[in-house]
Amino acid sequence: MDRTLFHEEHDTFRKAFRAFAEREIVPHQARWRDQGQVDRDTWRKAGAQGFLCPWLGEQHGGPGGDFLMSVVVMEELARVYESGFAMGLHSDIVVPYIESFGSDDQKRKWLAGCASGEFVTAIAMTEPGTGSDLAAIATTAVASGDDYVLNGQKTFISNGQLCDLVVVAAKTDPDPANAHKGISLFVVEAARAGFTKGKRLHKMGMASQDTSELYFEDCRVPAANRLGAEGTGFMMLMQKLQQERLCVAIGAVAGAEQVLADTIAYTKERRAFGKPISKFQNTQFKLVEALAKCEVGRAYVDKVLAEHVAGKYLVKECSIAKFWTTDMAQEVIDTCLQFFGGYGYMLEYPVTRAFMDARVQRIYAGTNEIMKVIVAKQMGL
Ligand SMILES: Cc1cc2nc3c(=O)[nH]c(=O)nc-3n(C[C@H](O)[C@H](O)[C@H](O)COP(=O)(O)OP(=O)(O)OC[C@H]3O[C@@H](n4cnc5c(N)ncnc54)[C@H](O)[C@@H]3O)c2cc1C
């Protein structure tokens, strides 16, 4: 199917990023997986070439492109099976909080560095005791003079080791009666006393992603680091989570498409009983079904994307895109893996890693069950 979303400048950008990926990402992936994180320097190289926050306006030190360039980056990362270099999380999930809700001073201080790769960002909502029920977080931020004092623990935080700036959700009003209005967001610099990066977590997949625990112990953060007004954190998160969910859907469809393409090629080469396994009717029917799922997913995500970039606020559609495409990607990758036989169980095969990488897509950015809770509300149920 022809895609109508992109224009010439996006195609040129795709070519440039694809070349960057082949040169600066692919040769290092095995080492990144072994070390459990991407090289810090690669973030700077990506920034220097305009691949971080490509949508950020030139007045803020950004490249002055648009969100579709970010889509290109996410799709191309999926194409090379890079699941740990969280450029999308940085550019399209965390930095938008600063750009949308930051004061002029905050924007001046941080945005240009986010685009250049000087600052790698993370967002810390989840805690050991709560993830889905965000209003129940226990991290506190108590006003003290011109500062707030943060105490609490966060877990499963992407970019947790490499981050220079973390947007932290904390309770400024611990009264459970004000659960939603009691949350504020703070930008915390990595060097602040009382902020400690805990251990990098060992995961099923995304081996090159430095997902970590973070600790805040009497960590003094200037009130000037608070994003927006006190108590508006939950509202800001709810607003920005739509794009986060759409980003997951973009990665899910692109990942499934790539695995399918590689599987089609493999089944044409691999022979059994005197012929390529692509010639068995079971192979053909399964791959046809996988293609149908990818195309339906692609059509829906592209439609939601088109409306999203046109400025529509799409709660239902982003939630549906997130749960449907991530379930679909898991099914497609599982189907594809089967055609690799025993090789599909070997870690050196990309399809094996894609299978493990895909599982988390149904969990993070709001679990697929939470997506259905949201859609049910939208349906008036
Ligand atoms: C690799 C990875 C990276 C992550 N990166 C980040 C990050 O950068 N920043 C961050 O803040 N968080 C991050 N997370 C956390 C992630 O967003 C949470 O794990 C997720 O939101 C679920 O929260 P939880 O783990 O506490 O599960 P829980 O909330 O305890 O949920 C457990 C189960 O109960 C179900 N459930 C809960 N409530 C309901 C309900 N109302 N109806 C039906 N079912 C329900 C859930 O769907 C799930 O199946 C990451 C997680 C992983 C694994």
The ligand as a Tripos MOL2 file, in Angstrom:
@<TRIPOS>MOLECULE
LIG
   53    58     1     0     0
SMALL
NO_CHARGES

@<TRIPOS>ATOM
      1 C1         11.1210   -2.1220   29.8630 C.3       1 LIG1
      2 C2         10.2260   -1.1400   30.5810 C.ar      1 LIG1
      3 C3         10.4230    0.2140   30.4220 C.ar      1 LIG1
      4 C4          9.6270    1.1330   31.1160 C.ar      1 LIG1
      5 N1          9.9030    2.4660   31.0220 N.ar      1 LIG1
      6 C5          9.2740    3.3380   31.8610 C.ar      1 LIG1
      7 C6          9.6690    4.7060   31.9360 C.ar      1 LIG1
      8 O1         10.5730    5.1600   31.2210 O.2       1 LIG1
      9 N2          9.0420    5.5110   32.8280 N.ar      1 LIG1
     10 C7          8.0490    5.0580   33.6430 C.ar      1 LIG1
     11 O2          7.5330    5.8310   34.4330 O.2       1 LIG1
     12 N3          7.6420    3.7650   33.5830 N.ar      1 LIG1
     13 C8          8.2300    2.8950   32.7290 C.ar      1 LIG1
     14 N4          7.8530    1.5810   32.6870 N.ar      1 LIG1
     15 C9          6.7790    1.1340   33.5640 C.3       1 LIG1
     16 C10         5.5030    0.7200   32.8580 C.3       1 LIG1
     17 O3          4.8720    1.8440   32.3110 O.3       1 LIG1
     18 C11         4.6510   -0.0200   33.9020 C.3       1 LIG1
     19 O4          5.2960   -1.2690   34.1600 O.3       1 LIG1
     20 C12         3.2300   -0.2380   33.4420 C.3       1 LIG1
     21 O5          2.5330    0.9890   33.3810 O.3       1 LIG1
     22 C13         2.4590   -1.1900   34.3700 C.3       1 LIG1
     23 O6          2.6130   -0.8400   35.7190 O.3       1 LIG1
     24 P1          3.0170   -1.9730   36.7720 P.3       1 LIG1
     25 O7          4.2330   -2.6610   36.2810 O.co2     1 LIG1
     26 O8          3.0740   -1.3520   38.1120 O.co2     1 LIG1
     27 O9          1.8220   -3.0280   36.7300 O.3       1 LIG1
     28 P2          0.4640   -2.9390   37.5770 P.3       1 LIG1
     29 O10        -0.1030   -1.5820   37.4850 O.co2     1 LIG1
     30 O11         0.7350   -3.5200   38.9200 O.co2     1 LIG1
     31 O12        -0.4600   -3.9280   36.7570 O.3       1 LIG1
     32 C14        -0.3950   -5.3480   36.9290 C.3       1 LIG1
     33 C15        -1.4850   -5.9950   36.0670 C.3       1 LIG1
     34 O13        -2.7830   -5.5510   36.5210 O.3       1 LIG1
     35 C16        -3.5010   -5.0230   35.4360 C.3       1 LIG1
     36 N5         -4.3570   -3.9270   35.8580 N.ar      1 LIG1
     37 C17        -4.0130   -2.8650   36.6480 C.ar      1 LIG1
     38 N6         -5.0600   -2.0380   36.7880 N.ar      1 LIG1
     39 C18        -6.0860   -2.5690   36.0640 C.ar      1 LIG1
     40 C19        -7.4300   -2.1810   35.8010 C.ar      1 LIG1
     41 N7         -7.9430   -1.0350   36.2660 N.pl3     1 LIG1
     42 N8         -8.1900   -2.9740   35.0100 N.ar      1 LIG1
     43 C20        -7.6900   -4.1190   34.4860 C.ar      1 LIG1
     44 N9         -6.4070   -4.5370   34.6990 N.ar      1 LIG1
     45 C21        -5.6340   -3.7780   35.4660 C.ar      1 LIG1
     46 C22        -2.4380   -4.5200   34.4560 C.3       1 LIG1
     47 O14        -2.9600   -4.4150   33.1500 O.3       1 LIG1
     48 C23        -1.3780   -5.6090   34.5920 C.3       1 LIG1
     49 O15        -1.7200   -6.7030   33.7730 O.3       1 LIG1
     50 C24         8.5850    0.6580   31.9510 C.ar      1 LIG1
     51 C25         8.3630   -0.7170   32.0800 C.ar      1 LIG1
     52 C26         9.1740   -1.6140   31.4160 C.ar      1 LIG1
     53 C27         8.9310   -3.0820   31.6260 C.3       1 LIG1
@<TRIPOS>BOND
     1     1     2 1
     2     2     3 ar
     3     2    52 ar
     4     3     4 ar
     5     4     5 ar
     6     4    50 ar
     7     5     6 ar
     8     6     7 ar
     9     6    13 1
    10     7     8 2
    11     7     9 ar
    12     9    10 ar
    13    10    11 2
    14    10    12 ar
    15    12    13 ar
    16    13    14 ar
    17    14    15 1
    18    14    50 ar
    19    15    16 1
    20    16    17 1
    21    16    18 1
    22    18    19 1
    23    18    20 1
    24    20    21 1
    25    20    22 1
    26    22    23 1
    27    23    24 1
    28    24    25 2
    29    24    26 1
    30    24    27 1
    31    27    28 1
    32    28    29 2
    33    28    30 1
    34    28    31 1
    35    31    32 1
    36    32    33 1
    37    33    34 1
    38    33    48 1
    39    34    35 1
    40    35    36 1
    41    35    46 1
    42    36    37 ar
    43    36    45 ar
    44    37    38 ar
    45    38    39 ar
    46    39    40 ar
    47    39    45 ar
    48    40    41 1
    49    40    42 ar
    50    42    43 ar
    51    43    44 ar
    52    44    45 ar
    53    46    47 1
    54    46    48 1
    55    48    49 1
    56    50    51 ar
    57    51    52 ar
    58    52    53 1
@<TRIPOS>SUBSTRUCTURE
     1 LIG1         1 GROUP 0 **** ****
